[in-house]
Amino acid sequence: MTSSTTTSAIESDIDLFSTEALHDPVPSYRTLRDLGPVVHMTEHDLYGLFRYDQVRAALVDWEGFSSAQGIAMNPTANEMSDGSLLSMDPPRHRAVRKVLDDALRPKYVRQVAGNIEHLADELVDDLMRRETFDGVTDFAAKLPVDIVMDLIGFPRDEQRDKILVWALGAFNYFGPPGERQLSTFPDVQALMQYLVTDATPDKLLPDSFGQIVWQAADRGEITENEALMTMSAYACAGLDTTIAGVASTLWLLAQNPDEWTAIRQDPKLVPGAFLEGVRLETPIQHFSRVTTEDKEIEGVTIPEGARVLVSYAAANRDERHYPEPDRFRADRNPADTVGFGFGVHNCPGRTLASMEAHALFGALAKRASTIELTGEPIRTPNNITRGLDTLPVRIS
Ligand code: HEM
């Protein structure tokens, strides 16, 4: 609730979704953090949270900052995501989330860990022979495509290759109204069509996450629509995010050779180095929530019913929380990064994604003494995700 001493949020016309800002968002994040604890972004009528403490507090306060009206930044995407656990509050969220947690629990995921490490070793052996390669398609995308798609249970047909592109389109579609958002509607349609006609329970691979989801629907624990939307969440949240996180970490390591040397000397630093990559580049930059009452944050009011952009990416570079926030430090180990979210919607795939990354960078640390860029990386701007299309590298 508000008190008589509250003020309105400071306004800013910074457009975080312009092509320029999507290519280089860090200066805007700094400006927005410094403006105040809450900023009203007039371009898209969004209230924004950019500081670490405020972002984390809002993610914990699911009653005040609700996901139930969707977490995208336009009404059509929010209507379409009805039934997705990303767009639910407890208690319904708890029931659907339990199905996912059952599938993604560390004990179950660890059963495939040996496989993941073996594939990572083979992959890096091959890359050592080649020396130059693309850090995105040849390194970061391999395990999500070869292992995670099997875990989710997507049939091994030619449609599979298109899931990554459709999922990136779906993330773009989550942005504020505009050309970049509208142009990707065909990808959203294609993904939903695929889930309805190709990734059906009879075609999903046996013993997969997908089967677990549909069995829960058969038992009546979740609805058919919730099962379908959970499959959509797997496709969107589980693949491009990990690829972006691994490719970005590789990019940062290539730019910080001393940190790579430190990791090679002490491979126990590998998990923390991946967290540094997720912190600095934040594969999912922001989602949004809606306030269920007037909220006061450090004397500034956000009115009831406002759409609030919660920026994991800006929070992850907040100097109020992380000293020298823009520096990659292999020994920082930022386990409290909000790059995997926080609170009831925190990422259930964190263990799986980390396992893939640790296997890849662990295998690399055993073999490659140097990682160098051989050209400029290419990035297609996306409203929600931050990743790379190509990353030309050489290892020796
Ligand atoms: C580096 C890799 C990853 C990153 C950075 C990431 C990031 C996130 C973030 C920020 C959220 C919070 C959403 C919110 O606050 O509303 C989230 C939720 C989620 N993630 Fe991940 N994720 C990753 C990997 C994965 C993987 C591998 C899977 C599954 C195979 C997955 C499945 C999900 C699902 C289903 C949710 C929704 C949870 C809920 O609403 O309760 N993610 N992820």
Boltz pocket constraint, residues with backbone or C-beta under 6 A from the ligand:
constraints:
  - pocket:
      binder: B
      contacts: [[A, 67], [A, 71], [A, 85], [A, 86], [A, 87], [A, 97], [A, 100], [A, 148], [A, 230], [A, 233], [A, 234], [A, 237], [A, 238], [A, 239], [A, 241], [A, 242], [A, 245], [A, 246], [A, 278], [A, 282], [A, 283], [A, 284], [A, 287], [A, 312], [A, 338], [A, 339], [A, 340], [A, 341], [A, 342], [A, 344], [A, 345], [A, 346], [A, 347], [A, 348], [A, 349], [A, 350], [A, 352], [A, 353]]
      max_distance: 6.0
